[in-house]
Amino acid sequence: MKTKLLFVFLLAGLAITSAKTYKVTIFDPSLVAGVQLKPGDYRVDVNGSKAVFIDDREKTVAEAKVTVENSTKKFGSTAVETKQVGGNKQIEYISLGGTHMKLAFN
C-alpha cells in the first residue's frame, strides 16, 4: 500500500514539473484568449496545449490554448507577434529566445 501511494505522489510530482516556464514582456495592450493583458512582464507556464500568463504579483491573468511549433533555427530573443482584430492587438505567436520553440495561439 505504501509503495502504491509513493508511486502516485511521484507521478503527481512529475506532472507538475513537466510545465515549462518562460519570461515574456508585453509592450502594448494585447488580447490573449479574450483577456486584455496590460503592458508589463509576465511568466508564461506552458503545459501541453495550455499556456498560463502570470503577472508580477503571481496572479494568473489568462489561460489560452497553445500549439508549440519547433523551428529549424534557434530564436535569438523572445518576440511577441500580434495582429489587429477589431481595433485591438491580439497575440498570435510568441517566439521563445534561446530555444527552437514558437507558441502559436489559437
TORLUM-383179 format. One record per residue (C-alpha): chain; x, y, z. Coordinates in Angstrom, 2 decimals, decimal comma. Layout:
<atoms>
atom chain A	X X	Y Y	Z Z;
...
</atoms>
This chain:
<atoms>
atom chain A	X 0,00	Y 0,00	Z 0,00;
atom chain A	X 2,80	Y 2,44	Z 0,89;
atom chain A	X 4,55	Y 1,66	Z -2,39;
atom chain A	X 1,40	Y 2,45	Z -4,39;
atom chain A	X 0,91	Y 5,73	Z -2,51;
atom chain A	X 4,53	Y 6,73	Z -3,08;
atom chain A	X 4,16	Y 5,94	Z -6,79;
atom chain A	X 1,04	Y 8,13	Z -7,03;
atom chain A	X 2,85	Y 11,07	Z -5,38;
atom chain A	X 5,84	Y 10,57	Z -7,68;
atom chain A	X 3,62	Y 10,69	Z -10,76;
atom chain A	X 1,84	Y 13,80	Z -9,48;
atom chain A	X 5,20	Y 15,49	Z -8,91;
atom chain A	X 6,34	Y 14,65	Z -12,44;
atom chain A	X 3,14	Y 16,10	Z -13,88;
atom chain A	X 3,69	Y 19,36	Z -12,01;
atom chain A	X 7,33	Y 19,68	Z -13,02;
atom chain A	X 6,60	Y 18,97	Z -16,69;
atom chain A	X 5,38	Y 22,55	Z -17,20;
atom chain A	X 7,91	Y 24,85	Z -18,88;
atom chain A	X 8,21	Y 28,46	Z -17,73;
atom chain A	X 9,25	Y 31,45	Z -19,84;
atom chain A	X 9,53	Y 35,21	Z -19,25;
atom chain A	X 7,68	Y 37,45	Z -21,72;
atom chain A	X 7,39	Y 41,24	Z -21,90;
atom chain A	X 4,23	Y 42,73	Z -23,40;
atom chain A	X 4,83	Y 46,28	Z -24,72;
atom chain A	X 1,30	Y 47,19	Z -25,86;
atom chain A	X -2,13	Y 46,22	Z -24,51;
atom chain A	X -2,82	Y 42,86	Z -26,18;
atom chain A	X -5,55	Y 40,24	Z -26,13;
atom chain A	X -4,99	Y 36,57	Z -25,43;
atom chain A	X -7,95	Y 34,19	Z -25,08;
atom chain A	X -10,28	Y 37,19	Z -24,84;
atom chain A	X -8,37	Y 38,72	Z -21,90;
atom chain A	X -6,64	Y 42,09	Z -22,28;
atom chain A	X -3,06	Y 41,96	Z -20,98;
atom chain A	X -1,59	Y 45,25	Z -19,81;
atom chain A	X 1,96	Y 46,14	Z -20,82;
atom chain A	X 4,47	Y 44,53	Z -18,47;
atom chain A	X 6,41	Y 41,41	Z -17,62;
atom chain A	X 4,69	Y 38,04	Z -17,44;
atom chain A	X 5,66	Y 34,49	Z -16,65;
atom chain A	X 4,17	Y 32,06	Z -19,16;
atom chain A	X 3,80	Y 28,48	Z -17,96;
atom chain A	X 3,33	Y 26,04	Z -20,85;
atom chain A	X 1,97	Y 22,59	Z -20,07;
atom chain A	X 0,96	Y 20,57	Z -23,11;
atom chain A	X -1,59	Y 22,59	Z -25,08;
atom chain A	X -2,21	Y 25,20	Z -22,36;
atom chain A	X -0,36	Y 28,45	Z -21,67;
atom chain A	X -0,94	Y 30,34	Z -18,43;
atom chain A	X 0,03	Y 34,03	Z -18,16;
atom chain A	X 1,03	Y 35,06	Z -14,63;
atom chain A	X 1,77	Y 38,68	Z -13,71;
atom chain A	X 4,44	Y 40,06	Z -11,37;
atom chain A	X 2,09	Y 39,71	Z -8,37;
atom chain A	X 1,96	Y 35,94	Z -9,03;
atom chain A	X -1,66	Y 36,22	Z -10,14;
atom chain A	X -2,94	Y 34,15	Z -13,08;
atom chain A	X -4,35	Y 36,65	Z -15,54;
atom chain A	X -5,11	Y 34,48	Z -18,60;
atom chain A	X -5,16	Y 30,89	Z -19,80;
atom chain A	X -5,06	Y 30,05	Z -23,50;
atom chain A	X -4,87	Y 27,08	Z -25,81;
atom chain A	X -1,49	Y 26,96	Z -27,49;
atom chain A	X 0,31	Y 24,89	Z -30,09;
atom chain A	X 4,06	Y 24,52	Z -29,70;
atom chain A	X 5,84	Y 24,76	Z -33,04;
atom chain A	X 9,52	Y 23,87	Z -33,48;
atom chain A	X 11,74	Y 25,90	Z -35,77;
atom chain A	X 14,92	Y 24,79	Z -37,50;
atom chain A	X 16,67	Y 27,87	Z -36,13;
atom chain A	X 17,16	Y 28,98	Z -32,54;
atom chain A	X 15,47	Y 32,30	Z -31,74;
atom chain A	X 17,94	Y 34,95	Z -30,55;
atom chain A	X 15,40	Y 36,75	Z -28,38;
atom chain A	X 11,83	Y 36,42	Z -27,22;
atom chain A	X 9,39	Y 38,18	Z -29,55;
atom chain A	X 5,63	Y 38,65	Z -29,32;
atom chain A	X 3,82	Y 38,80	Z -32,67;
atom chain A	X 0,36	Y 40,37	Z -32,74;
atom chain A	X -2,33	Y 41,05	Z -35,32;
atom chain A	X -5,06	Y 43,69	Z -35,37;
atom chain A	X -8,52	Y 42,31	Z -34,66;
atom chain A	X -11,39	Y 44,76	Z -34,31;
atom chain A	X -9,12	Y 47,62	Z -33,28;
atom chain A	X -7,25	Y 45,53	Z -30,69;
atom chain A	X -3,89	Y 43,80	Z -30,82;
atom chain A	X -4,23	Y 40,05	Z -30,39;
atom chain A	X -1,27	Y 37,81	Z -29,59;
atom chain A	X -0,73	Y 35,37	Z -32,44;
atom chain A	X 2,76	Y 33,97	Z -31,75;
atom chain A	X 5,49	Y 34,13	Z -29,14;
atom chain A	X 8,98	Y 33,10	Z -30,29;
atom chain A	X 10,98	Y 31,99	Z -27,25;
atom chain A	X 14,54	Y 33,35	Z -27,19;
atom chain A	X 17,28	Y 30,77	Z -26,75;
atom chain A	X 15,02	Y 27,93	Z -27,96;
atom chain A	X 13,68	Y 26,48	Z -31,20;
atom chain A	X 10,10	Y 26,89	Z -29,91;
atom chain A	X 7,34	Y 29,19	Z -31,07;
atom chain A	X 3,98	Y 29,33	Z -29,29;
atom chain A	X 1,00	Y 29,65	Z -31,63;
atom chain A	X -2,21	Y 30,89	Z -30,03;
atom chain A	X -5,46	Y 29,57	Z -31,48;
</atoms>
